[in-house]
Structure formats: C-alpha cells, structure tokens
Amino acid sequence: MRALSGLLCRRLSTALRGSVPGYVFDIDGVLVRGKTPIPAGRDALRALLKPGSREFQYPVMFLTNSGGLTESQKAEEVSKLCGIEISPDQVVLSHTPMRAMAAEYNSSKDSVVVCVGKRACVHVARGYGFKRAILIDDFAIQQPLVTPNTMLEGEGEPIDASLTELKVSGVFLMHDSRNWGRDIQLLCDILGSDGSEYRPLHPHQVVPMYVANPDFVFVNEYHLPRFAQGAFLTALEAVFLRRFGRPLVYTMFGKPQKSQYEFVEKLLLERARSMGFADLDTIYGIGDNPEADARGANNAGGKWVSVLVRTGCFEGEGNDPSDPAQIVAADAHEAIMKTIQQRSATAT
C-alpha cells in the first residue's frame, strides 16, 4: 500500500511540475460562420477532450474580436453551436479587458461614459462595473436635432434623461455602429470638444476613446466578408480629420494588439495551473484572419505559435504573404492534428 501511495504521489508531483500546450481558438471563421457551426471546428474541440470525458485535457481559451454581449452569453452560444461545454471564464471578447477600467471612470459622479454598439453594450459595461454608462443612441433620442438626417429606430429602453446632460469622460466603441452617419456626427461632437453638454470646440482631444475591435472585415453565412468595427473606425477617422484638421486619438483593444495576447496568456496559465500543470510550453493561436490572428500571435512572440485555417477570411493557397502563420491548415481539426504531429515529432 505504501509503495502504491508513493507511486501515486510521484505521479501527481510530476503532473504538477509538467508543462503542457495551451490552445487559443478564434470563434468566427474557425468554429462557426455566423450561427452555423463548422463541423471541423467541432471535431477540433472534441480532439482535445479527455478520452471518454467532456472535459478538456489541455488548457483551452477562446479569443474573439466579437462583442456586444457578455462572456457568459458567448460561452452559452458557442457551447450550443459546437456541442462542447465552455465556461464563461474561457472566453475573452474584444472588450473584456475594459472591465479593469471601471473603477477609474467611477471616480466622478458628474460624468458618464458613452458606449457605441447595440443596446446590450450598456448592460455589458454596467456588468463590468461602469456605474454611469449610456448608449450613444440616447443623445439622439433626447435631442433629435443633433442628427437631423437620421431616422430614429424607436426609443429603446427608458433612461434617466439627465445622464445625457453630464460631461462625457470617455467613449467606448464596443461593437458595430448601428448607424454610421449618426454615430460619426455625435462622436465628432463629443471628441472634438471638452465633453461638456454644449460641446464647445477644443484645440486638443480631451475625451479619450477606446476601441474594442480593429477588424476591418469579418465572416458570417454570406459568401463575402462583411465590414466590421475597423471599417467604421476608418470612416470616423477620415471625417474627424477633415472636420478638425488633426488625427483622432484612441486606445485599441482586441486582436492583434499585444496587450490582448498578454491578457489571455495570463488567464490561460491560470487555467493550466488549476488543472494541475505548472506551466505552458507552447500556445497555439488558431484563427482565420491573417491581419488579426496570425499577426497577433506572431507579434506576441514567446510561446505563441500562429495557426491559420482556410474556413473564414483566409482562403488563399499556401501562406498569407503579409502575415504568414507558422502552421497553415484547411480547417481547425486539421490544425489540431498538425500540432499533435509536430509535438510527437519533437518528442522523438
């Protein structure tokens, strides 16, 4: 019995000291297209499960530039589409790191932060701890003359109208603009001023802006890529420069920002240790967008290995010429098989 106990302890000790690979999956274009699951994506996740179990044998995270909902909602959505149980703490959305900024913006009771995106973005921001967050739509609803050429889409949820009279202390572009013309007008008003109610012009940008997702395009069920937040940002930058004669200043989150990869790597290491592993030896970043996924993993360096699949934005032969990945595969399942073969060959 003592011999068996000692053997078990040694095995546990070895497991706790060991290093394992970590896997970070993009979602859109890798696991799903819109609301349609990609079969190879589901097979890839299943290949990483413990034999006869619904639990992953390696630390796995999901890093996506999508947003406009909570991490819990995204985890539930992907779980249903892929048939694999995913927990909210495995999901990092484009705006997830913004939650660390809530305390800073709650220090003043006389200001609000403005969210751009669908109505749910306000609930996400408040869930992150922002006490006074409102949607950019609310300015147009309370003062229709600020965007005279825009048709309002109903009145949305009732808000405290006095919030639109407070000074704007920060702008958070969390999801796709629902009305480019209206939002560009309102954002130029806010970002070209000191943020106070009547928007007096200011020679310098006083109100900081934070952008969750730089992606220019994304894929859904349609056969051609669709414009994303990065396209809206490009339009806003051009109009702001024409209006004020100076470039728009903002802080970027999301892929391929190195800070986003540092954020998810920290969470992935915590997950590895909670599973009994001491460290990560490799992190496979699997995505479909060369400019976001391959570039992000390459720039992150260190333990990151960029993996590019052809089920989304990237469909070319060979590798991407501008942002080449270290591993290229037809789909996510083939990518997982290549990582396993690569590790097996290295071990021998």
N, C-alpha and C positions, 0 to 999 in steps of 0.2 A: 504494500500500500504506500509506504514511504517513497519507494522508488518511482511508483506511478505519479505520486504527488509532486516529486521533484522534477520529473519529466514534464509534467503539465506546467509547472511554474517556469521552467526554462523556455518552453514554447511561448507562453504568454509574454515573457520578458523579451524574447526575440521579436515577437509581433509588435510590441510597444516601441522597440528601438528601430524597427524597419522603416524604410522609405517606400512609398508607392506612387504610381502615377495618378494624376488628377485629370478629370475631363471637364471641359467647359464648353457647353453647347450654345450656339446661337439657336433661335427658335424658328423665326420666319425664313423660309427658303431652305431650311435644314431638316426640321421636324414636321413642319406644316407649311401650307400655302394658304393664307387666309384662315378659313375654318375647315380646310380639307387636310387631313393628315397625309404625310408622305410615308408610305409603307416602309421604305428603307430606314427612315428615321426611327420609327417604332422598333424595327429589328435591331438597330444600333443600340438603343437603350436596353433592350432585352438581353443583348450580348454582354452587358456589363452587370447584370444581376447575379447574385449568388445562385449556384445551382439549386433548383427546387425552392427558391425563395423569391419574394417580391422586393427584397432589399438590395441595394447596390453593393457590390463587393469593393468598389473603389469610391473615393470622394468624387461627387458629381455636382456641378453647378450649372445654372442656365443664365447666360449673359445676353440680354437682348436690348436693342435700342428702341423697342416699342415702349409705350407708356400710356398714360391716361386712365389707369386703373391701379388697384393695389396689388402688391406682391401675392397676397392670398388669392385674389381673383385670377391672376395669371397662372398661378400654380394649379388651381382647380381647372382652368380652361385647358391647359396642356395635359394634365392628368387624364381628363376625359377624352381628349383627341388621340392621345398616344396609348392609352390603356396602361399607364405606369403611374404609380403613386408618387407624386412630387410634393414636397413640403414648401411652404412659403419662404422659409429661410434658405432654400436652394435657389431662389430666383432673385436676380439683380436686374432691375429695369433701368432705363436710361436715367430716370430721375431719382433712383433710390439713394444715392449719396447726398442728395439735397436735404435729407432729413436731419443731417448733422448741423444744418444752418438755422434751424428753427429758433433755438434759444437766442441767437444773435438778433433775429428780427422781432422777437417778442419784447425786447427791452424798452421800446417806446410804445405807449398806449395811444399815441396820436398819429399813427401811421398804419398803412396797410401794405400788403404785398399783392401784386396783381398776377394772376395765373392766366396763361394763354393755352387754349385747348378746349376740349369738351367739358361740359358741366362737372363731370366726375373729378376733374383735376382739382377742384376746390376741396372736395372731400378727401382726396389723396393728401393734399397739402395740410389740411387740418389734422389728418391722421398722423402726419409726420410731426405735428406739434405746432404748426403755424396758427396762432390764435386768431389773427385778423387777415384772412386770405379771401380775396374776392376774384371773380372771373372778369376778364376784360369786357365781356358782353354786358356786364352790369352798368358800365358807363353809358353805353349806347341806349340801354333800356331806360335809364334815369334821365338822360339828356339826348333825345333823338336828333337834335340839330347838330351834334358833333360829327355825325356821319350822314349827311342829308341824302346821299345817293345810295344808301343801303336799306334794304328791306329787312326788318327785324323778324326773326323766326320765333314768334311768341314771346312771352315774358319770362319763361323759365321759372326757377324757384324764387319765392319772395325773399328779399334780403333787406337788411337794415339800410335804407337809403342814405343815412348819414355816413356810412362807410365810404361812399364814393366822393365824399367831401373832404376826407382826410388826405394827408400827404402820402404820396406813394414812395415807399422806401426801397422797393426792389421789384423787378419784373422777372417772372419765371416762365420761360417758354417750355411747357411740359409735354405738349402734344401738338398734333397738327392743327393749325388755324382752321376754324370752320368758315371764315370769311376773310380772305386775304386783303381785299380793299379796305374793309372796315378796320381790321386789326392793324394794318400798316399805318392808317391815318391816326388811330388812337395811340399807337406806340411811338410814332414820331412826336405827337403832342407831349407825351409823358417823358420820353427820353431826351427830348430837346429842351426840357425845362428843368426847374429845380424840384419837380414832383408835386408842387402845391396845387390847389384846386383850380386856379385860373390859368395854369400852365405858362407862366412868363418865360420867355426865351432866356436861355442861359448860355454863355460863351463856351462852357465846358460841360461834358456829360456828368451829371451829378447822380442820377439814379442808376444803380448797377443793374445789369441784365445777365441772366443765367439761362443757358440753352441746354436742353437735355439731350438732344439728338441731332448730330450733324449730317445724318444720312441724306443724300440728295434724292435717292430713289429707294423703293422697297418693292417686294413682290407679293401679290395675292393670287387669287384664282385667274385673274386676267392674264392674257398671254404676253403682255408687255409690262415692264416695270412702271410703277406709278410714282409721282412726285411725293417726297416726304418733307420733314421739317427743314432739312437743309435747303430745299428749293425755296421754301417760304423765307428762310433767313437770307438767302441770296437776293431775293426781291426787296426785302426790308432794308438790307444794307445799301442797295443801289438807290432807293428812294431817299433814305436818310442822308446819304452823301450829297445827292442833288439838292435836297432841302436845306441842309445846314453847312455844306461845304467842308465837312470833316467826317472821318470814318466812324462808324458805330463801334463802340467798345463793349465786349461781353466776355463772360467766362463760359467755356464749353465743358460739358459733361458727355458721357456716352462713349462708345467706341468711335474712333481708335485712340481716344485720349489715354495717355499712360496712367493717369490717376485712376481711371475706371478699372484698369487691369490690376493696379496695386490694391484697389478696394476689394475686388473679387478674389484675388490671390490670398489676401488675409483671411477672408471667410472660408475659402477652400482649405487652407491649412488648419483652421479651427475645426472644420468638419473632419479632416483626416485624423486629427488628434482625438476627437470624440469617438472615432471608430477604432481607436487603439493603435494608430500609426504615429510615429514620431515626426515624420517629415514627408515632403513631396520631392520626388527626384525629377519628375517631368510634369508639365502641364500642357495638355493638348487642347488648343483653342480651335474649335471646329465651327466654320462658318461658310457662308455662300457669297459674301460681298468682299471683293479684294480690298477696296478702299477702307472698309471698316474692320473686317475680321482679320484678313491676312496682315494688313498694315499694323493693326493694333497689337497682334501677338508678336510680330517681328520687332516692333518698337519697344515692347515690354521687355524683350530680351530675357536674360537669366534662364529660368527653367521652361520658358514658354516655347512651344513648337506650333507653328501655324499650319492649319489644315484647311484646305479649300475644297468644297464639293460643288458639283455642277447641277444642283437641283433648284437653284434660285437665281440670283443676279448673275453669277458667273456661269457661262455656258460654253466658253471657248475651248479650243483644243490646246493641249499642252498646259502651260502655266500662264498666269497673268504676267504680261511683260512689265507692268509698272509696279505691281505689288505681288511678287511671286511668293507662293506658300512653300513651306518645307515639305509638305505632303499634299498631293492632289489626288482626289478620288471622284468616282462617278456620283457617289452618294454617301450618306453618313455611315451606313453599315459597312460599305467597302473601306471607308476611312478607319473605322474601328478595327477591322481585320488587318489593315496595313500597320496600325500601331502595335497590335499584338505580334505580328510577324517581325516587325522591327525590333521589338523588345526581346523576342525569342532569339533572333539572330545575334543581338548584342550580348545576351546572356551566355551563348555558346561560344 
